[in-house]
Amino acid sequence: MSARRLSLVLGAALVVAAVAYTLYWFHAAGQARSQLERWAETRRAAGWNVAWDDITASGFPGRLSLTLGNPSVTIPAGIHWQAPILTLKTAPLWPRAVHLSTQGRQTIGRDGRDWSCDVAVLTATLAAGTLDAHLHGLRGPDSLSIEDMALSIAALPPRPDPSGHPASWRFALSAREIGVPKLPFADFDPTITMAEISGRVMGIFPPSASWPRPVTAIIDWSKQGGVLELERVALDWPPMGLEGNGTAALDPNGQPLIALSTQMRGFDALMDRLGQSGAIDPAVARTTKTILALMAKPDARGRPAIPAPITVQEGGLYLGPARIAAFPAIPWADFSMD
């Protein structure tokens, strides 16, 4: 075969492949749109309200994207979410994961009470048994802000466990530069530098975990001995910081039951601030600071730290045996989706 003839054959093959892929891409875009509309109809039949103004397909040739204008979702419990835009992306040839993204004003509410915030970007990736979400640049009311937040959830393969409650999921949540609303006391900085929590979900969620009944699933999981095994809990809220681990569960009334073993640092600077602000008597602050310094031991990074067992039970937050604050109850009735 001559070089000219070979070039013509190859050129024709490329044209046929390009036309075939173009037809496939538009067919896949139509199928994706149809699947999304079927999902919405299924949810509406279950009592949800799912709506959007318009859908636009884009991303040819390397990506398949569906952009929803002004999407909104209301679940049977009356909780609703609305945003100016939502984009769903996947690879047209290997759709193993779906990437979601939104930005702008996000509104969440219930029974006429709305909470709104502005988000620079919120992304999430859904694949088989995994969820990875990232938030950047949240600005809410009352000086609330979050520069960065990340959430990762992954299903674990079933393995036998002596307790009878094998780990079913692994999770990790972290946030940086959290601006908190104005507090009635000024002894802490207005920004939490870092907050992290990670661990495993012990116990298997029952079949009722399928939507739209997650509240029932959580309560049933707890009644069957489900526990959160907290492998790492960390907070850096100047002048104080703490690190530790522990467990979290629900008591028979469905309220939080938390036990943490932590090491607390920055107690000396905190006592100085409490004394200077008049929150406690300056002499008491100095004495407490001296006592705590005698109890302190270097943490893993050589910083002075004191043991600080923290528990939540029977509606109270405890530091050691001392109840230091009330802990809000979970209003299950308000969030019931049954």
PyMOL commands that set and color helices and strands:
alter all, ss='L'
color gray80, all
select helices_A, chain A and resi 3-45+207-209+214-223+267-277+282-295+332-335
alter helices_A, ss='H'
color red, helices_A
select strands_A, chain A and resi 49-51+54-58+64-69+72-74+79-82+85-90+97-110+113-127+130-139+145-155+167-179+191-202+227-237+240-250+256-265+297-298+304-313+316-319+322-326
alter strands_A, ss='S'
color yellow, strands_A
deselect
rebuild
show_as cartoon
